[in-house]
């Protein structure tokens, strides 16, 4: 005769026991893996992503960063479990609600981080491996210390996005341009500032992010304005740089959908929908269409005559 697993009560009054696979997968936050698509952007911009070898290495790098990101989320959510129970949305997370025990979360985080390192090491690039190690250390430092320092927390989260982008370039053995790095950095900062701005409107959010007691909506809106303007100017300088084909080219034509993407993001953030940037990418149809048009025009610029 089989017996049911022992059920206990968490300090918050929630039931805990043996975690089910669905809860474990949810705790890994697979929806946020969409951020790791950044690893494909540098190879795509360089026009080498269509090469099977490059595509394979980039796909492996994408998988490694998905594993590493989930390890960071598990570590962060375990450390934040008590505070997350005070948040109207985060209290339902598997670790905060007690459906995934802390010990199991820590063990899985270590397993995922180790697997990510092993997979990356198998690619044979020390630079790529160093980037992944740096990413893991940066996410751990953020969880333990840096998220409590205003402005620095914005830079660190944005920096994690930049590391993903540079890792994609390393996987494809291409050198990312200064323009590319600037646009990625500014775009990442725009999304992070928008996320903090949205969180300020959520009751209980200040209990999970200490810096929210320092930030104001006006300050974060100004950060968005500055980064949006700088990103558009930077992109335009790249797109309008003198080339072999004067006049209207796919590269210069990409300015229009690019600006529309920036404007759409700011509108969504202004309406309080910036707390989960990955949700916007997955569900906002207008944003998806604009990004699709931008990708097609840039593909024409990269692979055209």
N, C-alpha and C positions, 0 to 999 in steps of 0.2 A: 504494500500500500504506500502510495506517495503522500507526502505531507506538504502543505503549503509553506512557502517561505515565511520566515518569522517577520512580523510586521511590528515596527516601533513607531513612536511618535517623535517628530522633530521638535526642537525648542519652540518653533512657531506654531505647533499644533498640527502639522501636516504629516501624512503617513510616509514612511520610508521603508525600503526593503530592497530586494534584488532588482536592479534597474532593468527595464525592458529595452530591447534594441532601439525602438522608436525614440524613447527618451534620450538614450545615449546619442543617437544621431542628431536629435534636436539640439542637445547641449553643444554639439560641435558646430552649430550655426552654419549649415551648408548653404543657406541663401546668401551669406556674405562671401562665399567663394567667388562671386561675380567680380569682386574687387581684384582678384588675381588675374583677370583677363588683361590687366595692364601688361603682363609679361609678353603678350603677343604684339603690343603696339610698336615697339622699336623694330623688331624684325619685319613687321608689315610696312612700316615707314621706309625701311631700307630696301624694300622690294625683294626680300629673300625668303619670305615666309612660305612661298609656293614650292620651295625646294624641299623634297621629302625629308632629307637629313635634318635640316633646320627646323622644320615643322615638328619632327619627332622629338628633338632635344627641347624645343620650347614647350611642347605638351608635357614632357616629363617634368620640366621646371614648374609649369603651372600646377601639376599634381603635388609636387614637393611643397610649394607654397600654400596649397590648400591644407595639407597635413600640418604644416607649421602654424598656419593661422588658427586652425582648430585647437591645436595645443595651447596657443596663447589665450583663446577664448575660454577654454576649460580652466586654465590657471586663474584667469581674471575673475571668472564667475564664481569660482570656489572661494577666492579671497573676498569677494563682494557679497557672498550669499546673505549675510545678515542685513546689509544695507539694501540689497535688491528687494527684500521682503517689504520694504517701505514704499517701493515704487509701484504705481498702479499696473504697469505692464510687465516690468521685470520680475515681479513677485511670482509670475507663472513660469519662469524659466525652470528647467528640470532640476538644476542644482539648488536654486533658491527655494523651490517648493519641496525639496527633500526627495524627489523621485530618483535622483542620482546622488548617491552618497559622496561626500568630499574625498574619501580615500580612493574610491573608484575613479573619480574625476582626475585626481592627481596622477594616478597610475596610467590612465589612458593618455593624459597630456604628455607624460614622459615617453610613452610608447610611440605616439604620433611624432613627437619632436625627433626621437631617435631614428624613426623610419624616414622622415624627411631628410635628415642628414645623410643617411645611408644612400638613399635614392640620388641625392645631389652629388655625393662623392663618386657614385658610379659613372657620372657623366665625364669625370676626369678634368674638371676645370677648378683650379684652386680659387680663382677669383669668384666664381659662382658660389662655391662652397662658403667662402668668406662672407659673401653677401647674405646667404641664408643664416649663417651663424650671427651676423650682425643684426639681422631682422629678429631672430629669437631673443637676443640679448636686449634689443631695443624695446620689444614688447614686454619683456619681463621687468625691465627698469621702469617702464611706464606704469605697469600695474603696481609695483612696489613703492615708487617714489614720485616719478615725474608727472603723473596725472594730477598731483596736488599743487603744482606750480603753474599759476596762470600764465598764459601766452606760450610757455614752454610746452604745455600739454597739446596745444594746437600744432606746434611745429613738429612734435614727435609723431603724432598720428599722421600728419601730412608726409613726414619723412618715411614712414612705413610704406606709403603708396609709392614714393619715389624709388625706394629700394626695390620694390616689385618691378618697376619699369626698367631700372638699370639691370636687374637680373635677367630680364628678357633679352636685353642687348648682349649680355655676357653669354647667354645660352646660344645665341645666334652668331657670336663672335663678330659683332658690329659695334662701331663706336657711336654712341648716341650724340647727337648734335647739341650744342648749347641751347638752341631754340627749343628743341624737344624737351630738354630737362626743365627749362624755365616754364613752359606751358604746363607740363605735368605738375610741377611744384606749385604753381599758382592755382591750378585747378583743384589740386588736393586740398590746399588751404581754404579755398572757397567752400568746398563740401564740408570740411570739418567745422568751419565757422558757422555754416548754416545748420549743422547738426546741433551745435551748442545753443544756437539761437532758438531752435525749435524746442530743445529740452528745457529752456527757461520757462516755457509756458506749461510744462507738465508738473502737476502737483506731486511733490515727493522726489522730484529729480535731483534737487540739491543734496539730498541724503546720499546719493550714489556718486555724485561728482562734486567734490569740494570746491572746484574752481567756479562753479555756477553761482556761488555766493559773492564772487568778485566781479564776474562779467555783468554787463548790462546789455539789453537788446540794442540800444543805440550803438554801443561799442562794436558789437559783433556785426551789426548791419554795415558799419563803416569799414570793417575788415573785408566784408563781402564786396563792397563797392570798390575798394582799392584793388583787391586781387582780381576782380572781374575786369576792371579797366586795364590793369597792367597785363593781364592775360590776352585781352583782345588786341592791345597795341603790339605785344610781342608776336602774336600769331600773324598779324598783318605785316609786320616787318619781314617775317620769314616768307609769307606768301607773295609779297610784292617785290622781293629781292630780284635784282636783274638776273635774267637767265638767257638761255639760247632762243627762247620763243617770246618775243615782245607782244604786248597786247594782252587780251583776255586768254588766260590759260586755265586748265583745271585747278592748278594750285591757287591762283588768285581767285577763281570762282568759288573755292571752298570757304572763302571768308564769310559769305552770306550764311550758309548753314551753320558754320561755327558760331557766329554771333547769335543766331537764333537759339542754339543749344544753351549758350550762356544766359541769354535772356529768359528762356524757359526755366532753367534751373533756379534763377533768382526769383521768378514768380512763384514757383512751387515752394521755395523756402519761405518767402514772404507770407505765404498762406499757411505756414505751420506744418509743412509736409517734409521737412528736411531732416527729421530725427533718424530716419533710416534711408540713407542715400541709395542703397542697393534695391530697396523697394521701389523707388522711383524708376530705376533702370529696368526693372522687371515688369512694371505694371502701368507706367504712364505712356500711353500710346503716342501722344504728340512728341514726347521726348525720344521715343524709339524711332519714329519716322525721321525726325531731324538728324539723329545720330546715324541712321541708315543712309540718308542722303549724303551726309558728310563723309561717311566711309566710302561710298561709291565714287564720289568726286575725287577723294584723295587716292583711291585705287587707280583711277584714270590718270592722275598726275604722276603716280609712281611707275605705272606700267605702260603709259602712253608713249608716243614717239618723242 
